[in-house]
Amino acid sequence: MGNRRAPAARRRAALLVTLLALGAFLSACGTNSPQAALRPAAVTAPAPAVSTPPPTATWVSLPTDTPPPTATPSPAPATPTKLAVAPVPGALAPDFVISDLEGNPIQLSAYRGKRVLLNFWATWCPPCRYEMPALQEAYTAFADDDFVILGINYLEASEDVRAFMESLSLTFPVGIDSSGEVFRGYRVVSIPTSFFINRDGVIIALYRGPLTREAIEQALAKAP
């Protein structure tokens, strides 16, 4: 019976040695073991990209002790004490400077204190030619009564205007509106057009069309 126990003991001892050797082998292999090779490798997530935030509007706040700005109301306009300047009856005649046939300056306001007939015309205008004798008669008749006629010619050459006036024996002063500025300032849309201005520079009458001697005298009667 003792002989039968000896082989069994030896088998157990051999099995124990085998298990110990296998354990030592597996420990030496570590992660190189077949089980380690079958485990999936750990995946490292990439670091999140750092992005620059979009620019934002910068608001500047007022200090707390400073009231917000407010609109400053404009002062109420003062009641006008003078007449408006406009090319209409009842208003002051717009002033201007224009050159005469010799190139000398003529200024409307220089005639303040006189009654002025401001006449817009051109040599090629038949109604203008028709009224010229009446203008010359009135200019001669009332020259000593603080009355003057100032003709405003539209865009023509001084030589042509001079020849025209000499042909009709016209002697009242004439200015050449070489740029059309005076015509535009007085809103002249047709010729002849005439403005009657009193001694204070106020327009008292506007007349469109050819003037007659009677029409001139009636206008002058309104501005003695």
Backbone as CSV, one residue per row, in Angstrom:
resi,resn,N_x,N_y,N_z,CA_x,CA_y,CA_z,C_x,C_y,C_z
1,MET,0.829,-1.189,0.000,0.000,0.000,0.000,0.856,1.228,0.000
2,GLY,1.989,1.090,0.719,2.913,2.221,0.715,3.489,2.462,-0.644
3,ASN,3.609,1.373,-1.439,4.166,1.553,-2.794,3.191,2.309,-3.706
4,ARG,1.852,2.082,-3.443,0.883,2.768,-4.309,0.839,4.268,-4.028
5,ARG,1.089,4.739,-2.803,1.066,6.146,-2.468,2.238,6.896,-3.066
6,ALA,3.349,6.269,-3.224,4.568,6.941,-3.727,4.378,7.463,-5.138
7,PRO,3.865,6.686,-6.076,3.663,7.253,-7.426,2.678,8.407,-7.445
8,ALA,1.640,8.334,-6.654,0.652,9.447,-6.636,1.277,10.700,-6.095
9,ALA,2.076,10.585,-5.074,2.736,11.760,-4.509,3.675,12.385,-5.520
10,ARG,4.373,11.523,-6.262,5.294,12.051,-7.264,4.531,12.779,-8.380
11,ARG,3.354,12.246,-8.755,2.567,12.888,-9.821,2.080,14.274,-9.369
12,ARG,1.666,14.337,-8.060,1.212,15.623,-7.563,2.351,16.648,-7.516
13,ALA,3.487,16.148,-7.143,4.655,17.051,-7.070,5.058,17.528,-8.446
14,ALA,4.963,16.624,-9.425,5.307,17.028,-10.803,4.318,18.035,-11.348
15,LEU,3.021,17.823,-11.012,1.979,18.761,-11.492,2.174,20.137,-10.862
16,LEU,2.561,20.160,-9.567,2.776,21.429,-8.872,3.939,22.190,-9.485
17,VAL,5.005,21.417,-9.782,6.179,22.053,-10.419,5.809,22.635,-11.771
18,THR,4.986,21.877,-12.499,4.573,22.336,-13.833,3.753,23.626,-13.730
19,LEU,2.839,23.669,-12.757,1.994,24.863,-12.588,2.833,26.063,-12.178
20,LEU,3.822,25.814,-11.281,4.681,26.917,-10.872,5.495,27.446,-12.036
21,ALA,5.983,26.525,-12.846,6.773,26.963,-14.016,5.922,27.751,-14.998
22,LEU,4.662,27.301,-15.173,3.765,28.015,-16.117,3.450,29.423,-15.586
23,GLY,3.241,29.497,-14.244,2.971,30.812,-13.675,4.126,31.762,-13.839
24,ALA,5.343,31.245,-13.639,6.527,32.087,-13.819,6.674,32.550,-15.257
25,PHE,6.331,31.674,-16.179,6.418,32.029,-17.606,5.446,33.147,-17.970
26,LEU,4.220,32.961,-17.460,3.213,33.978,-17.787,3.581,35.322,-17.170
27,SER,4.128,35.340,-15.997,4.525,36.602,-15.385,5.640,37.263,-16.160
28,ALA,6.543,36.439,-16.673,7.657,37.003,-17.457,7.167,37.581,-18.765
29,CYS,6.127,36.991,-19.368,5.615,37.499,-20.658,4.869,38.801,-20.474
30,GLY,4.172,38.997,-19.362,3.434,40.238,-19.102,2.456,40.534,-20.207
31,THR,2.569,41.778,-20.800,1.636,42.220,-21.855,1.894,41.540,-23.160
32,ASN,2.968,40.720,-23.255,3.234,39.991,-24.495,2.477,38.685,-24.541
33,SER,1.664,38.435,-23.532,0.901,37.196,-23.516,-0.150,37.218,-24.593
34,PRO,-0.643,36.126,-25.016,-1.706,36.077,-26.035,-2.926,36.836,-25.596
35,GLN,-3.273,36.788,-24.281,-4.439,37.520,-23.831,-4.222,39.024,-23.977
36,ALA,-2.988,39.461,-23.656,-2.708,40.900,-23.800,-2.746,41.321,-25.242
37,ALA,-2.295,40.504,-26.134,-2.319,40.853,-27.554,-3.727,40.966,-28.062
38,LEU,-4.649,40.208,-27.479,-6.038,40.247,-27.939,-6.800,41.443,-27.378
39,ARG,-6.313,42.081,-26.292,-7.015,43.235,-25.723,-6.844,44.450,-26.638
40,PRO,-7.898,45.169,-26.943,-7.747,46.358,-27.803,-6.935,47.419,-27.104
41,ALA,-6.108,48.096,-27.894,-5.280,49.165,-27.333,-6.149,50.344,-26.936
42,ALA,-5.767,51.012,-25.890,-6.526,52.178,-25.437,-6.385,53.309,-26.443
43,VAL,-7.493,53.933,-26.775,-7.504,55.038,-27.739,-7.466,56.351,-26.964
44,THR,-6.449,57.159,-27.248,-6.313,58.442,-26.578,-7.008,59.518,-27.398
45,ALA,-8.002,60.152,-26.844,-8.739,61.205,-27.562,-7.837,62.407,-27.762
46,PRO,-7.835,62.996,-28.988,-6.989,64.173,-29.221,-7.470,65.348,-28.379
47,ALA,-6.537,66.193,-27.999,-6.895,67.375,-27.215,-7.754,68.312,-28.050
48,PRO,-8.787,68.850,-27.482,-9.671,69.750,-28.262,-8.897,70.958,-28.764
49,ALA,-9.164,71.288,-30.037,-8.486,72.448,-30.633,-8.958,73.725,-29.944
50,VAL,-8.017,74.587,-29.686,-8.339,75.858,-29.053,-8.651,76.867,-30.151
51,SER,-9.880,77.323,-30.244,-10.292,78.270,-31.280,-10.438,79.655,-30.683
52,THR,-10.104,80.660,-31.497,-10.219,82.048,-31.058,-11.660,82.507,-31.211
53,PRO,-12.289,82.985,-30.173,-13.696,83.420,-30.289,-13.820,84.575,-31.263
54,PRO,-14.943,84.658,-31.991,-15.117,85.764,-32.940,-15.134,87.100,-32.226
55,PRO,-14.635,88.128,-32.894,-14.620,89.445,-32.240,-16.028,89.937,-31.970
56,THR,-16.189,90.609,-30.904,-17.487,91.167,-30.541,-17.380,92.675,-30.426
57,ALA,-18.531,93.360,-30.589,-18.543,94.815,-30.485,-18.238,95.238,-29.055
58,THR,-17.498,96.287,-28.965,-17.152,96.820,-27.650,-18.022,98.039,-27.375
59,TRP,-18.758,97.990,-26.323,-19.637,99.094,-25.946,-18.995,99.861,-24.806
60,VAL,-18.971,101.139,-24.952,-18.402,102.006,-23.920,-19.534,102.567,-23.087
61,SER,-19.516,102.272,-21.846,-20.561,102.763,-20.955,-20.148,104.096,-20.345
62,LEU,-21.114,104.937,-20.186,-20.853,106.200,-19.515,-20.672,105.963,-18.032
63,PRO,-19.842,106.758,-17.379,-19.736,106.638,-15.916,-21.102,106.814,-15.278
64,THR,-21.275,106.162,-14.170,-22.591,106.203,-13.525,-22.967,107.586,-13.045
65,ASP,-21.953,108.428,-12.791,-22.278,109.760,-12.309,-22.417,110.777,-13.417
66,THR,-22.355,110.300,-14.692,-22.493,111.200,-15.835,-23.799,110.907,-16.538
67,PRO,-24.700,111.846,-16.647,-25.972,111.581,-17.321,-25.751,111.348,-18.797
68,PRO,-26.585,110.542,-19.437,-26.434,110.305,-20.872,-26.628,111.585,-21.658
69,PRO,-25.950,111.664,-22.800,-26.092,112.889,-23.586,-27.500,113.041,-24.131
70,THR,-27.970,114.228,-24.175,-29.293,114.517,-24.703,-29.186,115.580,-25.777
71,ALA,-30.136,115.581,-26.692,-30.137,116.581,-27.759,-30.448,117.953,-27.175
72,THR,-29.668,118.906,-27.632,-29.892,120.279,-27.175,-30.836,120.963,-28.144
73,PRO,-31.999,121.366,-27.711,-32.951,121.995,-28.634,-32.409,123.313,-29.152
74,SER,-32.633,123.536,-30.447,-32.222,124.797,-31.049,-33.135,125.901,-30.570
75,PRO,-32.583,127.068,-30.382,-33.446,128.173,-29.936,-34.493,128.492,-30.984
76,ALA,-35.621,128.894,-30.562,-36.699,129.242,-31.487,-36.269,130.425,-32.341
77,PRO,-36.530,130.341,-33.633,-36.123,131.447,-34.501,-36.812,132.741,-34.097
78,ALA,-36.040,133.767,-34.139,-36.594,135.069,-33.777,-37.569,135.539,-34.846
79,THR,-38.522,136.295,-34.447,-39.477,136.837,-35.404,-38.761,137.767,-36.372
80,PRO,-38.866,137.471,-37.664,-38.118,138.292,-38.616,-38.556,139.746,-38.563
81,THR,-37.565,140.595,-38.564,-37.860,142.020,-38.555,-37.661,142.638,-39.925
82,LYS,-37.140,141.849,-40.872,-36.917,142.348,-42.216,-37.659,141.475,-43.212
83,LEU,-37.889,142.034,-44.370,-38.560,141.277,-45.419,-37.643,140.191,-45.961
84,ALA,-38.271,139.134,-46.442,-37.502,138.069,-47.065,-36.963,138.557,-48.404
85,VAL,-35.895,137.928,-48.836,-35.313,138.234,-50.146,-35.793,137.173,-51.130
86,ALA,-36.529,137.590,-52.129,-37.080,136.655,-53.109,-37.552,137.431,-54.329
87,PRO,-37.584,136.789,-55.506,-38.032,137.489,-56.723,-39.549,137.487,-56.868
88,VAL,-40.242,137.961,-55.842,-41.703,138.004,-55.872,-42.155,139.341,-55.298
89,PRO,-43.309,139.833,-55.710,-43.821,141.088,-55.146,-43.972,140.998,-53.631
90,GLY,-43.578,142.079,-52.956,-43.645,142.118,-51.516,-42.360,141.711,-50.818
91,ALA,-41.388,141.191,-51.571,-40.107,140.778,-50.993,-39.002,141.701,-51.493
92,LEU,-37.885,141.667,-50.779,-36.727,142.430,-51.230,-36.158,141.808,-52.497
93,ALA,-35.821,142.651,-53.464,-35.250,142.157,-54.707,-33.866,141.567,-54.439
94,PRO,-33.592,140.355,-54.906,-32.261,139.773,-54.714,-31.183,140.656,-55.340
95,ASP,-30.141,140.912,-54.583,-29.057,141.762,-55.075,-28.144,140.953,-56.000
96,PHE,-27.449,141.643,-56.874,-26.514,140.988,-57.788,-25.546,142.026,-58.321
97,VAL,-24.460,141.521,-58.862,-23.474,142.355,-59.557,-23.316,141.787,-60.954
98,ILE,-23.361,142.658,-61.927,-23.290,142.239,-63.328,-22.440,143.246,-64.087
99,SER,-21.862,142.837,-65.208,-21.015,143.741,-65.991,-21.821,144.440,-67.075
100,ASP,-21.545,145.726,-67.273,-22.210,146.459,-68.351,-21.494,146.192,-69.670
101,LEU,-21.870,146.921,-70.711,-21.315,146.660,-72.040,-19.829,146.968,-72.125
102,GLU,-19.327,147.769,-71.209,-17.904,148.104,-71.199,-17.121,147.257,-70.195
103,GLY,-17.816,146.341,-69.543,-17.144,145.492,-68.569,-17.100,146.055,-67.166
104,ASN,-17.769,147.172,-66.937,-17.807,147.766,-65.613,-18.901,147.108,-64.766
105,PRO,-18.675,146.946,-63.458,-19.679,146.275,-62.620,-20.896,147.159,-62.354
106,ILE,-22.053,146.526,-62.367,-23.310,147.170,-61.989,-23.901,146.363,-60.841
107,GLN,-24.224,147.017,-59.742,-24.834,146.342,-58.603,-26.222,146.908,-58.364
108,LEU,-27.185,146.022,-58.244,-28.563,146.471,-58.085,-28.743,147.326,-56.840
109,SER,-28.144,146.933,-55.733,-28.344,147.675,-54.483,-27.785,149.090,-54.549
110,ALA,-26.932,149.373,-55.539,-26.402,150.735,-55.685,-27.495,151.709,-56.090
111,TYR,-28.624,151.175,-56.588,-29.736,152.041,-57.009,-30.749,152.248,-55.888
112,ARG,-30.410,151.833,-54.654,-31.341,152.030,-53.543,-31.630,153.517,-53.368
113,GLY,-32.898,153.840,-53.197,-33.330,155.239,-53.154,-33.953,155.679,-54.464
114,LYS,-33.803,154.850,-55.502,-34.438,155.133,-56.799,-35.475,154.062,-57.090
115,ARG,-36.387,154.373,-57.978,-37.342,153.389,-58.478,-36.712,152.715,-59.691
116,VAL,-36.718,151.393,-59.687,-35.988,150.644,-60.714,-36.952,149.745,-61.486
117,LEU,-36.809,149.791,-62.796,-37.477,148.827,-63.660,-36.406,147.851,-64.136
118,LEU,-36.480,146.625,-63.626,-35.525,145.582,-63.990,-36.131,144.776,-65.129
119,ASN,-35.518,144.871,-66.290,-36.093,144.277,-67.499,-35.177,143.191,-68.055
120,PHE,-35.702,141.959,-68.175,-34.947,140.814,-68.703,-35.310,140.632,-70.177
121,TRP,-34.295,140.565,-71.039,-34.559,140.571,-72.470,-33.387,139.976,-73.259
122,ALA,-33.579,139.894,-74.613,-32.528,139.462,-75.545,-32.811,140.086,-76.902
123,THR,-31.780,140.258,-77.697,-31.944,140.914,-79.001,-32.751,140.072,-79.979
124,TRP,-32.734,138.746,-79.820,-33.430,137.868,-80.775,-34.913,137.684,-80.425
125,CYS,-35.379,138.376,-79.377,-36.750,138.230,-78.887,-37.630,139.326,-79.493
126,PRO,-38.571,138.985,-80.426,-39.428,140.015,-81.046,-40.244,140.824,-80.038
127,PRO,-40.885,140.217,-78.998,-41.619,141.052,-78.035,-40.700,142.016,-77.289
128,CYS,-39.447,141.599,-77.087,-38.501,142.505,-76.420,-38.237,143.724,-77.300
129,ARG,-38.035,143.479,-78.565,-37.800,144.594,-79.492,-39.021,145.504,-79.547
130,TYR,-40.196,144.909,-79.476,-41.427,145.689,-79.563,-41.549,146.685,-78.402
131,GLU,-41.124,146.275,-77.184,-41.314,147.134,-76.015,-40.202,148.169,-75.838
132,MET,-39.096,148.043,-76.570,-37.955,148.931,-76.346,-38.284,150.423,-76.500
133,PRO,-39.040,150.849,-77.506,-39.367,152.276,-77.598,-40.111,152.800,-76.364
134,ALA,-41.033,151.999,-75.812,-41.770,152.419,-74.617,-40.821,152.534,-73.419
135,LEU,-39.863,151.632,-73.323,-38.895,151.699,-72.231,-38.050,152.967,-72.339
136,GLN,-37.593,153.250,-73.545,-36.743,154.431,-73.720,-37.529,155.715,-73.425
137,GLU,-38.780,155.794,-73.864,-39.599,156.974,-73.597,-39.780,157.195,-72.100
138,ALA,-40.066,156.109,-71.373,-40.260,156.244,-69.929,-38.943,156.609,-69.240
139,TYR,-37.858,156.055,-69.698,-36.548,156.354,-69.098,-36.206,157.834,-69.261
140,THR,-36.487,158.364,-70.439,-36.205,159.782,-70.686,-37.163,160.681,-69.906
141,ALA,-38.442,160.295,-69.875,-39.451,161.143,-69.235,-39.275,161.217,-67.718
142,PHE,-38.832,160.139,-67.081,-38.778,160.116,-65.620,-37.345,160.048,-65.076
143,ALA,-36.376,160.366,-65.924,-34.981,160.300,-65.483,-34.710,161.237,-64.321
144,ASP,-35.403,162.365,-64.277,-35.186,163.338,-63.202,-36.069,163.079,-61.989
145,ASP,-36.792,161.971,-62.014,-37.717,161.666,-60.919,-37.294,160.369,-60.215
146,ASP,-35.992,160.210,-60.081,-35.424,159.037,-59.396,-35.942,157.726,-59.982
147,PHE,-35.902,157.644,-61.281,-36.336,156.431,-61.970,-35.227,155.983,-62.913
148,VAL,-34.956,154.667,-62.897,-33.929,154.120,-63.769,-34.403,152.778,-64.322
149,ILE,-34.014,152.523,-65.542,-34.272,151.219,-66.155,-32.946,150.480,-66.243
150,LEU,-32.936,149.254,-65.796,-31.746,148.420,-65.890,-32.109,147.180,-66.691
151,GLY,-31.560,147.088,-67.879,-31.812,145.933,-68.728,-30.835,144.818,-68.416
152,ILE,-31.332,143.579,-68.388,-30.496,142.394,-68.155,-30.587,141.522,-69.399
153,ASN,-29.496,141.505,-70.153,-29.469,140.732,-71.390,-29.020,139.299,-71.106
154,TYR,-29.585,138.384,-71.877,-29.344,136.968,-71.638,-28.279,136.381,-72.566
155,LEU,-27.083,136.180,-72.038,-26.028,135.368,-72.652,-25.471,135.869,-73.986
156,GLU,-25.723,137.103,-74.359,-25.261,137.564,-75.663,-23.938,138.324,-75.548
157,ALA,-23.262,138.476,-76.677,-21.997,139.201,-76.709,-22.253,140.698,-76.594
158,SER,-21.337,141.372,-75.919,-21.491,142.816,-75.718,-21.593,143.562,-77.041
159,GLU,-20.826,143.134,-78.058,-20.844,143.819,-79.355,-22.220,143.739,-80.004
160,ASP,-22.864,142.586,-79.914,-24.188,142.422,-80.512,-25.231,143.262,-79.767
161,VAL,-25.132,143.313,-78.459,-26.081,144.092,-77.675,-25.891,145.581,-77.944
162,ARG,-24.650,146.004,-78.027,-24.372,147.430,-78.298,-24.925,147.834,-79.662
163,ALA,-24.710,147.008,-80.667,-25.228,147.314,-82.012,-26.750,147.391,-81.998
164,PHE,-27.385,146.486,-81.262,-28.843,146.491,-81.167,-29.331,147.789,-80.525
165,MET,-28.716,148.208,-79.432,-29.149,149.408,-78.725,-28.903,150.664,-79.565
166,GLU,-27.809,150.691,-80.270,-27.535,151.854,-81.127,-28.547,151.956,-82.251
167,SER,-28.983,150.812,-82.757,-29.951,150.837,-83.855,-31.297,151.393,-83.416
168,LEU,-31.608,151.280,-82.119,-32.877,151.787,-81.595,-32.705,153.025,-80.726
169,SER,-31.493,153.562,-80.675,-31.187,154.767,-79.883,-31.560,154.587,-78.407
170,LEU,-31.206,153.437,-77.852,-31.483,153.138,-76.448,-30.312,153.603,-75.591
171,THR,-30.626,154.291,-74.488,-29.566,154.862,-73.659,-29.572,154.377,-72.199
172,PHE,-30.551,153.586,-71.789,-30.569,153.121,-70.402,-29.495,152.040,-70.198
173,PRO,-28.997,151.896,-68.972,-27.930,150.929,-68.726,-28.385,149.489,-68.923
174,VAL,-27.450,148.686,-69.428,-27.715,147.269,-69.691,-26.548,146.447,-69.167
175,GLY,-26.874,145.347,-68.522,-25.862,144.402,-68.072,-25.988,143.092,-68.825
176,ILE,-24.870,142.393,-69.004,-24.862,141.115,-69.712,-24.807,139.986,-68.687
177,ASP,-25.847,139.182,-68.679,-25.863,138.013,-67.794,-25.188,136.858,-68.536
178,SER,-23.871,136.856,-68.516,-23.105,135.903,-69.327,-23.182,134.474,-68.819
179,SER,-23.605,134.282,-67.583,-23.709,132.921,-67.044,-25.155,132.479,-66.825
180,GLY,-26.089,133.410,-66.940,-27.495,133.088,-66.673,-27.829,133.048,-65.198
181,GLU,-26.876,133.435,-64.349,-27.093,133.363,-62.909,-28.190,134.306,-62.442
182,VAL,-28.215,135.522,-62.990,-29.245,136.478,-62.567,-30.618,136.021,-63.040
183,PHE,-30.691,135.504,-64.245,-31.962,134.975,-64.752,-32.477,133.868,-63.834
184,ARG,-31.592,132.958,-63.451,-32.007,131.868,-62.568,-32.407,132.394,-61.185
185,GLY,-31.646,133.373,-60.695,-31.958,133.929,-59.382,-33.316,134.586,-59.335
186,TYR,-33.747,135.141,-60.466,-35.057,135.783,-60.539,-36.125,134.865,-61.144
187,ARG,-35.762,133.627,-61.382,-36.701,132.608,-61.872,-37.385,133.032,-63.166
188,VAL,-36.618,133.605,-64.043,-37.170,134.063,-65.321,-37.283,132.868,-66.261
189,VAL,-38.484,132.612,-66.744,-38.717,131.482,-67.645,-39.143,131.935,-69.032
190,SER,-39.438,133.209,-69.172,-39.813,133.737,-70.490,-39.407,135.209,-70.536
191,ILE,-39.184,135.676,-71.745,-38.826,137.086,-71.915,-39.748,137.716,-72.945
192,PRO,-40.010,139.012,-72.752,-39.495,139.861,-71.687,-40.230,139.634,-70.363
193,THR,-39.491,139.814,-69.271,-40.050,139.799,-67.921,-39.504,141.019,-67.190
194,SER,-40.375,141.718,-66.484,-39.957,142.959,-65.822,-40.382,142.967,-64.363
195,PHE,-39.501,143.508,-63.494,-39.773,143.678,-62.078,-39.709,145.171,-61.757
196,PHE,-40.731,145.660,-61.085,-40.735,147.042,-60.623,-40.321,147.053,-59.154
197,ILE,-39.283,147.833,-58.837,-38.702,147.861,-57.497,-38.798,149.276,-56.947
198,ASN,-39.303,149.416,-55.708,-39.460,150.761,-55.143,-38.143,151.281,-54.554
199,ARG,-38.188,152.416,-53.927,-36.970,153.065,-53.431,-36.301,152.285,-52.303
200,ASP,-37.076,151.444,-51.631,-36.537,150.646,-50.530,-36.014,149.276,-50.995
201,GLY,-36.039,149.055,-52.289,-35.558,147.775,-52.810,-36.573,146.665,-52.772
202,VAL,-37.850,147.010,-52.571,-38.911,146.001,-52.500,-39.592,145.884,-53.856
203,ILE,-39.830,144.655,-54.292,-40.527,144.427,-55.561,-42.005,144.744,-55.359
204,ILE,-42.537,145.630,-56.183,-43.948,146.007,-56.046,-44.805,145.438,-57.159
205,ALA,-44.175,144.981,-58.251,-44.956,144.429,-59.360,-44.072,143.548,-60.227
206,LEU,-44.682,142.513,-60.786,-44.015,141.610,-61.724,-44.861,141.577,-62.987
207,TYR,-44.203,141.815,-64.111,-44.937,141.899,-65.372,-44.255,141.000,-66.399
208,ARG,-45.027,140.071,-66.971,-44.503,139.180,-68.015,-45.132,139.567,-69.348
209,GLY,-44.273,139.755,-70.354,-44.749,140.182,-71.661,-44.254,141.581,-71.967
210,PRO,-44.474,142.077,-73.189,-43.975,143.404,-73.558,-44.710,144.515,-72.811
211,LEU,-43.933,145.465,-72.309,-44.489,146.593,-71.574,-44.945,147.703,-72.524
212,THR,-45.897,148.481,-72.055,-46.338,149.689,-72.756,-46.035,150.887,-71.857
213,ARG,-46.100,152.070,-72.424,-45.863,153.279,-71.637,-46.889,153.384,-70.503
214,GLU,-48.125,153.067,-70.788,-49.179,153.135,-69.770,-48.903,152.176,-68.607
215,ALA,-48.456,150.952,-68.918,-48.176,149.982,-67.870,-47.040,150.466,-66.973
216,ILE,-46.032,151.104,-67.585,-44.914,151.611,-66.796,-45.379,152.722,-65.866
217,GLU,-46.221,153.650,-66.390,-46.686,154.765,-65.571,-47.577,154.262,-64.420
218,GLN,-48.386,153.240,-64.680,-49.236,152.695,-63.619,-48.386,152.088,-62.506
219,ALA,-47.320,151.402,-62.895,-46.449,150.807,-61.887,-45.741,151.889,-61.078
220,LEU,-45.288,152.934,-61.751,-44.596,154.013,-61.043,-45.518,154.756,-60.087
221,ALA,-46.804,154.774,-60.424,-47.762,155.458,-59.554,-47.910,154.707,-58.221
222,LYS,-47.595,153.431,-58.199,-47.669,152.659,-56.951,-46.447,152.880,-56.073
223,ALA,-45.431,153.489,-56.636,-44.211,153.726,-55.867,-43.743,155.160,-56.093
224,PRO,-44.489,156.139,-55.526,-44.168,157.545,-55.766,-42.817,157.916,-55.174
